[in-house]
Each structure stands twice: as structure tokens, then as C-alpha cells.
Amino acid sequence: MDGTLKKPKSLLFLLVTLVCLVIILPYPLTGKAFIVGWDMRTIYVSNFENLRTMMQTWVKEGTLPFWTWASFLGNDFYSSKLFYFNDFFEIPFALTNMKYDHAIMIMTYIKFLIIAFSMYAYGKYNGHSDRTSVLGAMMMTFSAYILYVMPHPFFASFFTFLPLYFLCVDRYIKERKYGAFLFIVCFQFLNNYYQFYSLSLFTIVYFIWRWKQTYGNLKGMMKQAVKLIGCYMIGFAMSAFAVLPEVLNILANTRVGQRSSTLAYPSLIPYLDYLSGLWMPGTALSLRASTFSSLYSYTTSNDSVMNAYLYATSVPALLFPQLFTRKNRDGLNILIVALVSAIALVPILSSAMHGFSEPSFRWLASPLFLLIAQIMILLDSEDAVDRKLLKATIAVLAVLQGTTSLIIAALTGTDLSLLGTELLIPVCFIPFLILNGAAMMKKNSRLLLAGVTAECALISWLSFAGVPVQCDVTREEQDLMYRALGEKGEYNRFLLTLDPDNEHEFYRSYVDYANVYWGRSTSYNLNFDIMGMIGYDSTYLPSTNDFIRLDPDNIIHYLPWTFNVKNPDIMNLISTKYAVVTYGGAVPFEHFEFAADYYAVKIYRNLDYTNLGRTYTKAISYDEYDPSMTGILGDTLICRSEDLERIRSLLGTEVCTFEHVYRDGNYFYADITTTEPGFALMSVPYDKGWHITRNGAETDVYAVSGGLTGIALDAGENIIEMNFTPRGLHTGIRISIAGILMAVIVLLYPKRKRES
């Protein structure tokens, strides 16, 4: 096929923009908000508002974005939320007042453009023609996998730069240039260390494949691989200022370790989906929240959703068998396919690729990239494609696209009558299969490019606006939710006028998730910067593990990392002063009074409220406690068994409460006066990042009563001051400085060697 184009970059820009218009334009035209997918509605929009709060506060007041008080009971924003916010695209938008649905549309378009031009650059660097490079860019940019991650901004940001990462690996293999590799490793670690874990493992496979492609054998590979690993470690070291605190936080979180240590899935669907992912456009089929979509997705026992998104238009699907013909057969290719399939289909191996969490197909982005890279080689070869095999593949895949849904339904015992007209969706892709196959048969590159673009547009539409659950939020509804409790901060300011004591008290608010927030999301408190008791927080503070033990049924909402505190005893424990409800019957407190009307809701005051916390005279261990005993939380500390005797020795005989409390970002002040030494609980989540002093001297700190902060007191006035710095930050900064110095040495050494 003729591979020359007059203005390939301009053409690529135009094609990507056209497909992006198909994705984005239907939303403003129909009055829908670009809040697509369940996670975007439930967490990402609110996480963005939390980021905006922290960033704008940093700019205005100089308070470093370390600790957030609005994320459930409080959280290490730097260590836990960088998991979501190392999306560099969001930071500049967070410094504006632009609404999220507008900002995410712009960011999504920019990400599509970057991945397209990154893939184009990859193709050109590896000697591919203009047309093949444009085709490869379109296939990767609008592959089912990329369409899947785009509604997940913190994943999309990482995979946006995936082609550049492999391009940097290629530059090292071919030219021994490693400066770009050092930078991209650091950059991708900062972008999303979680995804970079699996990519790092797959880099071994890619390195071997590319080395063989470049030199025809594996001679000398190990020596250069060791050097590249050294560069990788330097890149990681440079990122340690952010990654080390993140890793320390996540390792203490129960999300790590929830893995399937089995050799087989209890369902056929993961196996069938992985296989059919080569010829079925997964995002057009599995995101529909219907019986039909359940054929193409599987949820593990620990709520990990598995979808196989290997489809990258019909071109790779049609040419995949060509990789195993006599002319193209390579034992390494066969080995790679076998290895990837084994990891995907054995739960414990897939779990390992998923960071030792639940098994997932999320790591398949790298094998998909390698597949496209191999297909691009075939597209540029005049005689690599077996026309007879291609003709047979067109026929077989056309039949498979039309019948796969029926086959999976039959094998899994799904009632065909429940599938409805959605059974016709795969049929829509058969014409593109035939068209693109015919274009390759005739070596008509223009027809192929047109067919691929049209197919990308259809897949993209069916993955976004063409899916009911991807466009079920109207602009009007989104605006109403933004104003449910007034402007950001307005509710907090109102409470200060409601009760003058609020100026020096520490208190939380219960917000009726079902009625005030319409049951839309447990993360809306982040939108209004409210200290509440609800949240979707997959990277929650580790001490929350103890908090859940107090009463799991009345804390965990619907997933192990979603929270909605409903137990009044626990509400009293964590200093809940107000309830925001739509009617009096929804107030959760045992003793309360009406406080005020506020917009369309009512505010009630908890008569059992305690400012921050109090001293205790009794303590038991978690071994002696069970969730039916929450009534004792008001006067009995719950301790870890190893701390019990020490805490009992610190208890006094009087009950005192805190008097004045002040918080400002990472700084916290409280005072309490006692007539004897004692031990007090503060309803601040325990974290090793807090540096706590009592009357200017450091004091021992304990995690008590559900991971809250407990400290010993002296007789008399006790002034408590707390300053928060993420655990591992200082060590991470030192490692990063060392990494930067090593990078400078590594980059300058070859230059000095040449000059000498």
C-alpha cells in the first residue's frame, strides 16, 4: 500500500478531532453533562472539587495540600489522593472556577490528541510509513481499552503517554540514548505508580521483542538490559518524593492483599471475554448496565470488575492470525501470546499483575500496544499478508461477531429473551470488518484509513453517548447538585452564624445521602468542603480499618471502601453536631433539636455532641469488643491489645472535655484542663504523619476507639498542637534529590567521556 501522505500530522489532527466530536458533541447538544460512567459520577467529580479546594487554598493561604478534612473523617490528601490527582491535566483546571463537566470535556479531547500523536511519533521513529503511522495512531487512540479508561481520568492520563514510554525504550535499544527514558520513568511513576507496576513487568517482554526485531537475535541483550534497569531505578528514585508516601499509605490499606489465590475463575465469562476481546469491541458491549452487557464483564467476589478490552478496530483482529503464518511465524511471538494468556486466565497471576489486589484485565493495555506495534509491521510489508488467510479470516470473524453473544449466552445459561435488541449491536461492526478487510486485500490505503476512521467513530459513539448509563446526568441535574447546599463553603459559613461557639469547636455534620444528595454519591461532601461521615474512598486512611470494626454494618455502605455512618453512638464519638435532612424523621440522633432551615433542607442539632473529645476512665481491648457494644463508646476506650495495659495506666478518674479547638489545613490546636493526669480521645483520625506536642513537648500517641487519636494528659492546662506532614515525605525528598544527582551524572558522563 502507498504509505506517503502530504500532511500526515494535519490529517491525523483532523481525524482525531472528528471522532472526538462524535464522542463529545452529543452531550451539549442534548443537554447532558459529560459526567460519564459510574465512577465519574460517584467519585471523580467530587475528587476534582477536593483537589480544587486544596490547590486554591495552597495558592491563597500557603497551606500545603497535605491533609484534607472533608474526605470521610479526614485523610492524608498528599499520600492517598495523589493516586487520583497525579493526573497532570487536572491541576491547571483545578486552579480555575470552570465546572467539572466542561473541564473534563476539554481534558478528554487533549488526551485523545496526545495519545494519537505519541503513537504517530512511535510509528515514525520505527520507520513506518506516514499512512501506517496514522493508522496505528487511530487504532491505539480509539481502541476499546483507551475508550474504557477515558472516563477514568487518573488512568487515562497514564495511558496517554504509553506510546512515548515504549518509544523511549526503543531509543535506548537502537541508539543507547537513555535521557528520555529516565524522564519518562519518573513522569509515569508520578502519573500513576499503580499502573506503572504492571507496565514495568511488561517492559521485560517488550524489551526482548524489540531487541529481537532490531538485531535478529538476543546477543548482547542482557548487558544492555541491566543498564536500562539501572536507569529505571534512577527514574524511580527521582519520583520518590511523591511515590514513597503513596506506597506507604496504600500498603497499610486493606485494598492490597484482596487477591484471588486460585487457579481458576468460578465463571466461564472471563475466559470467553478474553478470547472474544480480539474481535469484539468491548466498550460498546460491556458498559450498558444490562443483561446483555453482563456477557462481556465479570465481577469478582471482591467487587473487581473484569472487562477484556483488546479490540483496536477490525484491522488487528483481521491480521492477528497472520502473525503465525509460516512467513511471519516467530517462536517469540507464540511465547508472548501464551504468556499473556496464561497471566490473564489464571486468577492468582492476574492478581499479581494487578498489584497483588483482585485479578483484573487492566494490565492488558501493554499487550494491546504490542499487538498494534506488530500489526503496523505487517501493514508496511508488501508480501507479509497471506491474502488467502485474510479472506478466510474475514468470513470467520464476520460469523463470530454475529454469533459470539449467542454463544456466550448459551454457555453461561443466560436467557436469550433477556438480551433484547442489544443482540444486534455486534452486527453493526460486520460491515467495517468486510470493508477494512477488502481494503487490505486490494491494498487500498485510502479506503482502509476511511474505514478505520468510520469504525472508530461508531465504536466511540457506542462507548459514550450511545450508552444510556454514560449519558444519564443532565446539565440541569448536575447544576442542581452543585447548588444542593449553596456555593462551596456557604454551609460552613452559615453554621458559624448559627452558633457563635462553632468558631472554637470541632464538629462534623451528618448529611442524609439518600435525600439531600438524592442517593447519587457518598462523595458529595467533597463538593462543599464539609466535614461529614460519608465517602467513596478507595485509598482511605489506614486507621479507617479500625474504625470499620466498630460497627461494619452501619459504616460500610455498599463496597468495602464506601462509607455512610448511621450509628448514633459512633456519631457522638466523632463529634457530630449537626444533621442535614429534608424532614425530621430522617434525623439519626437520639436527642436533638431543630436548629434552622437552610435552602430546601433542615438542620438539626445533636444534644449529645461533645467538642472534639473527652477524657476516659475505662478501657477494653478489641478482643473484648463487638459491634453490638457501641453504647459503651461514650465512656470506654477501645484499644489494641498491645496498648491496653499502658493506656489503662494513664487513665484518670475525672471526665473533662476539650474547650477551644482550631484547625487550619495541616495545623490543629486544642486545649483541655484537668485536675489530675489522664487520657483523652480526640476525634481526629490517627496517622503517623501527625506530629503532636503537649505543652510544647512531644507526647506518645495511640490509635484508639476506631483509629482515632488518643493522648496522655498532665494535670492542669494541656495545650495540644498538631502538625501534619505525610509519612515518608522527607525520606522521599532525600531519595529524589539523590536520584536527580545520579541522573545528572549519568547524563553528563558520556559527554565528558567523548570530550576526553
N, C-alpha and C positions, 0 to 999 in steps of 0.2 A: 504494500500500500504506500502511496505517496505520502511522505511524512512532513513535507515542508508547508509552512504557513507564513503569510505575510506579516501579520501582527499577532503572534500566538498569545502574548500576555493580555492584549486588549480583548481578544476573543474569549480568553478564559474569564476575565473580569465580567464580560457581558453575559456569558453563560451562567456563571455562579449567581450573578445578580438576578437573572431571570428566574432561576429556580428558587432563590430566596424570596422573590416577590410572591411566588406560588405558596411558599410557606407562611410568610408574614402578613401579606396584604389582606387575606380574608378576615383577619381579626379586626382591624379598624373599620373595614367595610361593613361588617355585620354587627358592630358594637360589642365585640368580645374583647376581653382583656387577654393579653399574651401571658397568661399565668397558666402554663400548660403542664399537665401531669400532676399526680397526687403529691409528690414531694415538693414541687414548686409551690403548690397552694398551701401546704401544711408547714413547711419549714423555710424554704429558700427566701421567699419574700420577707418573712419576719427576720431571718438571719441577716438579710441585707439591711433592714432597718436598725438592727442592733449594731451592725458594722458602722452604719451612718452615725448613730449615737456616739459610738466610741471615737470615730475618726474626727467628727466635728468638735467633740469635747476636747480632744487632743489639740486640735488647731486653736480653739478659742481659749482654753484654760491651761494647756500644757500638761494635762493629766495623761500619762502614757496609757495606751489601751491594753492594760494587763488584766483587770478584774471587772467583770460585769455583774451588776446586782439584779438584772432583770431576767437572766437565763435560769429558769427554775428557781432554786433557793439562792443562787449565786454560783459563779463559775469562773475558772481561770480562762478568761477570754483568749489570751495570747496562746496558751498551750492547747486548748481544746477547739477554739473556733478557727484557728489558722487552718485546720483541716478543711473548713469550708471557705475561708477567706483568703487563702493563698491564690485565689483567682485574681490575678493582677488587673484584669479588666474591670473588676467591680470597684476597686479603690478610688479611681478618679470620679466615678459616678456617685460614690458614697459621699463625696465632698460637695455635691450639688443637692438641690431640692427636687430633682427630677423624680417622678413617680417610677416605681419599680417596673411596671409593665411597659413603660416607654423605654427605660434604660435597658431592660433585658432584650427587647427587640433589636436595639442598636448593637448591643454586645454580641448577640447571636449572629447577626449579619457579619460583623467584623471577624468573628471566629471562623465562620464559613470561608471568608476570603483568605484568612491567614493559612488555614489548613490546605486550601486549594493551591495557593502559590508556594507553600512549603513543599507540597507533593510535586508540583511542577519543577521546582528547583532540584528536588531529588532526582527526577527523571532526567533532566538536562545534565546534571553532574555525571550521571552514569551512562551518558552517551545516547540516550533515547532521542528519537526524532521529536520535532515540535508537536506533531499530532498525537503521538503516543504519550508524550508528557501531559498534554491537555486531557487526553482520555483517562490516563492514570489519576490525574488530579480530580476529575469529575467522579470517577469510581470511588476514590477514597473519601472525598468530601461528602458525598451523599450516599455512602454505604449505610447499610442498616445499622451498623454499630455507631457511627457518628451521629446518625439521626436519633439513636437511642440516648446518647449521652448529652445531646444539646439541651434537653430540658433539665439536666443536672449540671448547673454551671461549673461547679468545682471539679467535676470530671471532664467536662468539655474543654476547659482551659488547658488541662494537662494534655489531652489527646490532640488539641490544636497544633501542638508543637512536635507531635510524634514523628512526622517525616523529617523534620530538621534534626532530631536526635539521631536517627539512622543515617542521615546524610553526614553527620559529624563522625560517626563510626566509620563510614566509607572513606572519608578524607584521611583518617588515620591509617586505614588498611592500604590505601593506594599511595598516599603521599607522606605518611608518617607525621602529619600535622595534627597536633592534639590540643591546641589552644582553644578552638571552638568546642571540642569535646569537654574540656574542663568546665567551660562556661555553661554548656547545656546540661551537664550533670548537676551542677549547683542549682541552675534555674529550675530543672524539673523536680529536684528534691524539694525546693521551696514551693513549687507549684502544687504538688500532691505526692507526699512521700509514700502514701498508701498505694497509689497506682504504680509508683516507680519501683516498688518492691518486686512486683511480678515482671515489669519491663526489664529490670536488671537481670533477672533469671533468664528471660528470653533472649537477652543480648548475647548470651553464650551461643545459643542456637544460630542467631543471625550472624554473628562473627564468623562462625565456622562456615556457614553457607556462602557468605560474601567472599571470604578468603578463597574458597574453592572456585567460585565464579571468576575471581580475579586472576588467580595464579594456576588454576587447573589441578592443584594438589594441595596438601596440607603441610608441605615442607616449610619449616621456619615459623609456623604459626604460633607455637606455644611461647616462644621468646617474646614475640610482639604482643601476645595476649596478656602476658604478665605485666608488661609496661602499661598497657591500656588499663588493666586493673588498678595499677598504681595511680594513674590519672583519675580514675573513677573515685578512688579513696580520697584524693585531694579535693575533688569536686564536692564529695560528701562533706568533708571537713569544713569547706567554705560555707556550707549551708547549716552548720551545726547550731548557730545562734537561734534558729527557728526550729529546726528538726529535733534537736535533743529534748527541749521542753515538751514538744508534741509527743515524741515517742515515750518519754517517761510518763506522761499523762495517760496515753492510750494503753500502755502495758498494765496499768492498775485498773483498767476498766474491764467489766465483765464481757464486753463485746469480743475481746480477744480470748480465744480458748473455746468459744462456742462452735466447735467444728464437728463434722461427722467422721468418726473414726471407723467407718465401714467401707467395704469394698464394692458395694452395690447400692443403687438407689431403689427405694421401695416402689417406684413407678417406672413405666416404660417411657414416659414423656421426655425426660432429659435425654435419653438415648435417641429417640426419634427426632427431637428438636435439633440436636447437634447434627445429625445426618442431614435432615431436610434444610438446615440452615444454609447449605451450599446453593440450594436452588429456590428457596422460598424467602421473600423479603420480610423478615421477622417483625420489624416495627409496624408494618402495615397490617399485621395479623394479630400480634400479641398484646396490643395496648388498648383493646376495645372494651375491656371490662365486661365480657360476655362469655357464654358457654363456648362459643367459637374460639375466642382468644385463649381460653384455658387449654386448648390443644397445643398451643405454642409457648406456654410458660408453665413453670413448675415452682411451687413454693415449698421450701424445706421445713422441717419441724421447728426450726428456729427463725422462721419468717424471712429467710433469704430468698428473693425471687430470682429464678434462673431462666434466662432467655438466651437463645443462641442467635447472635446477630452476625453471621458470616457473609451474608449476601451483599454484593457490591455491584449491582446491576447484573444483567444476564451474561455479560462478557466473561468474567471469571468463571461463572457457572458452566458456560459452554466450553471454555478452554481448559478447565481443570483436568479432564481426562487426558488431554494432550501431554501433560507433564509425565505421563507414564508410558508413552509410546516408545517403540524401540529407538527412534531417532532422538527423543528427548529424555529417555529414561536415565535417571541418576539415582544410585543407591542412597545418596544423602537425602534426596527429596522424599523417597519412600520412608526412610528412617524418621525424618522430621514429621511427616504425616502420622506415622504410627505413634511417635512420642506425644505429639499434641493430642491425639485422640485418646491415648491412654490416660493422660493427665485429666482431660475433660470428663472422661466417663468413669473414673474411679473416684468416688467422693472424697476419700482422705487425701488424694493427690491434688484434686481441685481445691480442697480446703487449704492445703499448703500454699498453693499459688495465690490464694485469696488472703494471704497474710495470716494463716492459721485461724481464720474465722470460718464462718459457714462456707460450704462449697459454692462456687459461683462461676458463671461464664464471663465475668467482666474482663478477665485477663486475655480473652480471645482477640482483643484489638491488635496485639502484636502478631499473632499468626495470620490474621486477616491482612495486615500490612505486607507480610512476607508473601502471601498469596498474590496480592496485586503486583508486587515487585516482580514475581515470576511471570505473571501474565503479560506484563509490559515487555519482557524479553521476547516472548512469543509474538507479540504484535509487531515487533520491529524485525522479525526474521522472515525472510521471503519464503522459505521452504520448511519452516518448523511445524506448521499446522497441517495435519493429515485431513484432507478435505472429506474423505470417506467417513472417518471417525466423527468429524464435526457434523456432517449431515445426520449421522445416526444419533448423535448427542442431542441435536435439535429436536428430533422426533421423540426421543425418550424423555427429555426434560419437559417437553410440552405435555406429555401424558402425565408425568409426575406432578407438575404444577396443578393440573386439573383434578388429580385424584388424591394427593397427599393428605388433605384434610379428611377425606373419607376413610383413608387407610388408618390414620391415627385414631379417628373416632371408633373405628371397628376394633382396633387392637386394644383400646382403653375402655371399651364398653360404654362409650358416650352415645346418648340417644340422638340420632340424626335429626329428629324433629325439633330439637332444641337449637340447632345450628342456624336455621333460617336462611335468609337470603345472603348472609355473610359468606356462605359457601361459594358464592360467585366471585368474591374478591380476587382469589388467586387466578381466576380465568382472565382477569384484566391484564395480566402480565404475559400471557402466552403470545399475543401479537408482537410484543417487544422482543421476546425470545426468538421468534421466527425472523423478524426484521433485522435484528442485530446479527443473527446467525447468517442470514442471506448476505448481508453487507460484508461479513468476513469471508464468505465463500467467494464473492465477486471481487474482493479486495477493494471495495468502495469505501474509502476512509471518510468521505464527507457524509455519506448515508449513515455510516456507523456512528459518527460523532452526533449527528442529528437524532438518531435512535436512542443513544445513551442519554442525551440531554432530556429527551421527552420522557424516557423511563425514570430518570432521576426526579423529574417534576412530579410524576404520578406517585412514585413511592413517597416522596416528601409530603405531598398533599395528604396522602392516606395516613401518614405518620403524625401529622399535626392537625390542621383544620378538618380533615376528613374523618377524624376520630371523635365521636361525641364527647368522651371524657377529657379530651385535650382542649376543648373549647367550651366548657360549661360554666365559665365565670364571665359575667357581663361586666362591661366597664362601670355601669351604674352600681352593680353589686360590690365591685371592688372599691369604688369610691365611698360607698356607704360603710364598708368595713374599715376603711381608713379613718372614718369620722365617728365610729361607734362610741368612742369615749372622748370625742373632741380632737383637737390638734395634739400632736405629741407633746407630752409634758403638762397638758392642761389639767388632766385629772389630778396629778400630783400637786399642782399649784392650788387647785380647788380645795384639797384636803388641808393645806396649810391655812387657808382662810376659815375652814370649817372648825378647826380646833387649834388654838394657839400652842398647846402642848406638843403638837406634831413637829414643831421646829426642833425640839431636842429629844424626840423619841424615835425608836427603831420599830417599824411596823410593816406588816405585809397586808395585802388585800386578796381576799377570795373573789374571783370573778367567775360567775356562772357561765361556764364554757358552752353549755347547750343553748342557752337563750341569749345571753349578751353577745356571744360570738357566733351564734347560730350553728354551733357544732362544727364550724368549718376547720378550726385548727386550735391545738393547745399551745401554739407558739405566738398567738396574737399579743400577749403581754409585751413581747419584744417591740411590737409596733409602737406601743405607747409608753415604753420605758417604765413599766410597772413592776414593782417587786411583788410577785404573785406566787402561786403554787401549782401552776400548770406548765407543761412544756413538752415539746418533742426535742429530745437532746441526745442524739446518738453518741456524742462524745462528752457525756456528762461527767461531772466531778467524781473522782473515785470514791470519796466519802459518801456519795449517794447510795452506794451499795449497802452501807449500814442503815441509812435512812429507810430504804425499802423494807428492811427486816422488821421495822416497827409494825407495819400492817400492809403487806403486799397488795391485798385485795382492794384496799382503799387508797392506794398510792399509784400503783401501776395502772395505766389507762387501758390500752389495748395491745401495746407492744412492750417488751421489757425496758425500752428506753423512752417511753412516753409516760407522762405523769399528770395526775389530777388528784390532788389531796382532797379527800372528802371526810376524813375522820375529825370530828371537832376536838378531841383530846390532842391530836397531833397539831391541829391549827393553833391551839393555845400554846403548845410547846414552842412553836416557831414564830410567836409574837404576831399573830394575825389579829388585826384591829378592825378591819372593815370587810363587809361583804357587798359586792356589787351584783345586784339581781334585778329581775324585771317584776317580781312580786314577792311579798313577804314570806310565802310558803317555801321559797327556794333558799332561805337563809339557813346555813348549816350549823350556826352556833346554838348552844343550849340556852344561853342567856344573852339577850340582845335588845337593842332599842333602835328605833328609826332615827337616822341622822339627817338625811337630806335627799331631795330629788336632784337628779343630775341628768340632763338631757332626757332620754327615754328610759332611763334606769333609776333604781332607787339604791341608796347607800344606807346600810345598817351598821351599827357599832357593836363590837363584841364586848360584853360586860366582864368577861373573864380574861381580857387582854392583860399581858404583862410586858412592860417595856424591856426589850432585848432579852431579858432572862432574870435569873434569881439564884440565890444560894440554896443548897440542898443539904439535907441532914441524913438521907438514906441512899444506899446504892446496892444494886444487884448486878450480876453478870448476864450477858446474853444467853448463857446456858440455862439460866433460871427464868428467862422471859419468853413469853409467846404472844402473838398478836392479839389475843383476847384480853390482854392485860393493859391496854393503852390507858385505862383510867388511872394507873399509878404514875404516869409520866409527869404529872404535875408536882409530885413531891419525892420521886425516887429516880435517881440516875441509873441509866443502863450502861454498863461498862464492858469493855473487852476483859476476858478472864485474866489476862496477864497484867492488867492495870487495876484490878478490883481492890486488892489489899492496899496498894499505895493510895488510891483515891479515898478509900474508907478512912485512912489515917489522916487525911486532910479535911474531912468533913467537920463542920461546926454544929452548933445546936440552935442557931437562930436563922430566921428566914428574912433576907433583905433583897430588895430589887434594885436594879440599876436606875440612876437618876437622870443623867444627861448623856445623850448619845449623839454623835455627829459622824457622818460618813461623807466622803468625797472621793469617789473613784477608788484608788488604791490605798487610801488612808482612812483609818477608823479610830474614833475616840469614844471612850465610855468611862464613867466613874460610878463607884458604888462605895458606900460607907458601912462598915460593920463594927461591932464592939468586940469581936473576937476573930481569930483566924478562921477561915472557912474555905469552901469550894463553890464556885459559881459556874453555871452554864450560860453561854451566850448563843443566841440562835443564829450564829454565823457559821456557815459550813466549814468544817475542819479542812485545812490544806497545808501541806508542808511549806508552801510558798509564803505563808503569813509569818512575819517577824513581829513577835508580841513582847511588849515590855510592860511591867507593872511598877509604877512609881520610878520609871527610868531604868529599871534593871530587868534583864531578860528573865523570863519565867518559864517553867515547864508547862507544856500544853498537851491536852489529852482530847482524843475523839470520844465523845460520849453521847448517849441518847440519840442514836441515829446519825452519827457522823457530825454532830455539832461540836462547837469549841468549848472545852472546859478548862478552867484555870484555877490555881490556888490563890487565896486572898490573905492579906495581912489584916490585923486589927486596925481599925481607923479608916482613913480615906484611901481608896485604891484607884489610881488613875491608870486606865488601860489604854495603851496606844498600839495600833497595829498598822504595819506597812506591808503591802503585798508586792512581791517580785516572783515571777514564775520560777518554779523549781527547775534547775538545770540551765537557766538563762546565762548566769555568769560563766559557768563552765563552757557552755556552748559558744559564748562570745570569744573565750580564750582559744577554743579549738578552731573557730572561724578565722581568727587572726593568724593562727599557725598555718591554717590551710591556705590563706591568701599569700603568706610569705613563701610557702612551698610552691605555690602556683607561679609566683614571680620568678623564683629560682629556676623552676623547670622551663619556663618560657624564655628566660634570658640565657640559659646555659648553652643551647645550640648556637645562638647568635655569637656569644663570646668565643665559642669553640671555632666557628667559621672565621672570625676576625683574627684569631691567633694563628 
